[in-house]
């Protein structure tokens, strides 16, 4: 079973990381560690943090390399020390519990043009996983993959589970195809996706899925709590997984 997330307290705002729409920030915490903090008060609100946590810990349950995720308490008293008015507003709007990822110093963004390449097995596992969680944000233009110590790391899952932002019922659409997987940045590197599906499809059981959802602070969830996420992901994992076949066909 996955371990509960640690909680740290942000003690210093170091610098903004002006990437994407949420503008995460690098912070120092009371454990003397550096973390990339995802703000609850940013554009997509707490649902982006729900996706980040659920997809990130689900990826970890599948054995994928993901930096440690922690809950990060943010004191709005840090805001006045920041000269940037936009950042001040973000700090004030995000007072309380946020989500943060362990900072990987010296890491570089994965570049398909560089010499580093993942193994076919790992590439297939990441493609399969992103099809599962409908991650729309692992493209050649924005891979959300880091190379650190000659290993690939998956980051930034806030755009996964995109249906929970409204407009469609995640549970009703749980078995829907995910055509965007054809443009995945790792598709050219991926090994046999049918074999990957057979190997990973039954790895995460319902208690593990529920344990991951139990990590999400209730204040980030809607009136139905975690039930829509549990039901949608459980239905998506039921065999036959047509979305996995779709990924396999796209690779072919």
TADAMO-V627913 format. One record per residue. N is the residue number from 1. RES is the residue in one letter. PSI is psi in whole degrees, 0 to 359 (* if undefined). Layout:
n:res:psi
N:RES:PSI
N:RES:PSI
This chain:
n:res:psi
1:X:143
2:X:146
3:X:151
4:X:152
5:X:143
6:X:159
7:X:130
8:X:165
9:X:125
10:X:126
11:X:342
12:X:133
13:X:120
14:X:302
15:X:151
16:X:150
17:X:93
18:X:70
19:X:130
20:X:183
21:X:342
22:X:347
23:X:68
24:X:164
25:X:150
26:X:125
27:X:155
28:X:142
29:X:174
30:X:353
31:X:11
32:X:11
33:X:160
34:X:137
35:X:149
36:X:110
37:X:130
38:X:120
39:X:130
40:X:332
41:X:7
42:X:179
43:X:309
44:X:357
45:X:198
46:X:339
47:X:328
48:X:326
49:X:324
50:X:313
51:X:318
52:X:315
53:X:309
54:X:311
55:X:320
56:X:315
57:X:331
58:X:319
59:X:318
60:X:321
61:X:333
62:X:3
63:X:13
64:X:149
65:X:113
66:X:132
67:X:154
68:X:136
69:X:139
70:X:153
71:X:135
72:X:118
73:X:131
74:X:123
75:X:124
76:X:348
77:X:344
78:X:340
79:X:313
80:X:339
81:X:349
82:X:124
83:X:336
84:X:119
85:X:324
86:X:318
87:X:321
88:X:314
89:X:322
90:X:318
91:X:317
92:X:319
93:X:344
94:X:19
95:X:137
96:X:219
97:X:126
98:X:186
99:X:143
100:X:153
101:X:144
102:X:132
103:X:132
104:X:93
105:X:135
106:X:1
107:X:156
108:X:152
109:X:135
110:X:132
111:X:116
112:X:338
113:X:347
114:X:173
115:X:335
116:X:135
117:X:138
118:X:162
119:X:153
120:X:325
121:X:312
122:X:317
123:X:317
124:X:322
125:X:319
126:X:319
127:X:313
128:X:315
129:X:316
130:X:331
131:X:323
132:X:310
133:X:6
134:X:54
135:X:112
136:X:2
137:X:54
138:X:69
139:X:167
140:X:328
141:X:330
142:X:79
143:X:335
144:X:43
145:X:137
146:X:148
147:X:121
148:X:123
149:X:46
150:X:30
151:X:152
152:X:137
153:X:138
154:X:129
155:X:170
156:X:79
157:X:18
158:X:341
159:X:358
160:X:170
161:X:40
162:X:340
163:X:341
164:X:353
165:X:357
166:X:162
167:X:338
168:X:158
169:X:114
170:X:326
171:X:316
172:X:330
173:X:14
174:X:332
175:X:8
176:X:152
177:X:168
178:X:82
179:X:334
180:X:348
181:X:336
182:X:333
183:X:13
184:X:139
185:X:333
186:X:2
187:X:320
188:X:342
189:X:348
190:X:140
191:X:207
192:X:110
193:X:335
194:X:319
195:X:322
196:X:317
197:X:318
198:X:327
199:X:323
200:X:340
201:X:325
202:X:10
203:X:321
204:X:117
205:X:168
206:X:319
207:X:323
208:X:318
209:X:317
210:X:322
211:X:323
212:X:315
213:X:331
214:X:342
215:X:340
216:X:124
217:X:135
218:X:331
219:X:342
220:X:346
221:X:161
222:X:189
223:X:337
224:X:3
225:X:218
226:X:0
227:X:314
228:X:324
229:X:316
230:X:313
231:X:318
232:X:314
233:X:324
234:X:316
235:X:324
236:X:332
237:X:350
238:X:139
239:X:148
240:X:141
241:X:93
242:X:330
243:X:329
244:X:321
245:X:322
246:X:318
247:X:319
248:X:316
249:X:322
250:X:322
251:X:316
252:X:*
